[in-house]
Amino acid sequence: MSGQTWDAQRYAENGRFVADLAMEVVGLLAPKSGERILDLGCGDGALTDRMKESGAEMIGCDRSPQMLAAAEARGVRTVQADMTALPFAGEFDAVFSNAALHWTRSQREVLAGVFRALRPDGRFVAEMGGLGNIAAIRTALQAVLRPYGVDAEEHAASFFPSKDEYTALLEGAGFRVDRMALIPRPTRLPGGMEDWLRTFRNGVLQDLPDDARETVVREVVALLRPVLCDSAGVWWADYVRLRFKAVRG
Ligand code: BEZ
């Protein structure tokens, strides 16, 4: 994975929409009272906390200590773990994940850990970036960072699969796939593109010298303005979601 680090305050200002837009995948999960559910990549726990209203016992899991501290401050029970090395065995009725799975290319390790964590017939319900996700933003970063000797795609090390690709991965891990959809979802950015870049691409930006960082941000924003900023000055990210439900066989 990239050297991405998470600043809970910056995320609260610029990333709240991630939890706010998750109601459809939460609906697909349909958490029930008495169930024990793992929220994989829970971040600051805003969504985990909301799902507690269902009466399910929610456990948040993330590898970022900063984000886990923010989740704990909301009263969310947490476990620190890397999603490629989950420490659970047969203890969850469901594993849920929103906007986290795409942060690693080690998907076989993730899926093996999720499979192990579930009880027989347990469900895995998730939404992640899918094929074509933030294509314009990624292309602009590639173009602007190349003269600095940086391959933005390699640096980000993200994984945005097609439906077929992820179905094969889930089936290969022993899951039965019940639902799989690829959904374009242009997403309004509360703080504009500059704040998005500083929140979600800080891994690549922080490796640059200060003056280069400011130039890169300015050039990426200028390249994207004609395609992702509307005539009212509102910025939209070209998100594409892969949403699925799979059952442990
Ligand atoms: C996403 O949710 O698709 C995403 C967010 C930040 C960076 C990359 C992808």
Boltz pocket constraint, residues with backbone or C-beta under 6 A from the ligand:
constraints:
  - pocket:
      binder: B
      contacts: [[A, 99], [A, 102], [A, 128], [A, 129], [A, 133], [A, 134], [A, 158], [A, 200], [A, 239], [A, 240]]
      max_distance: 6.0
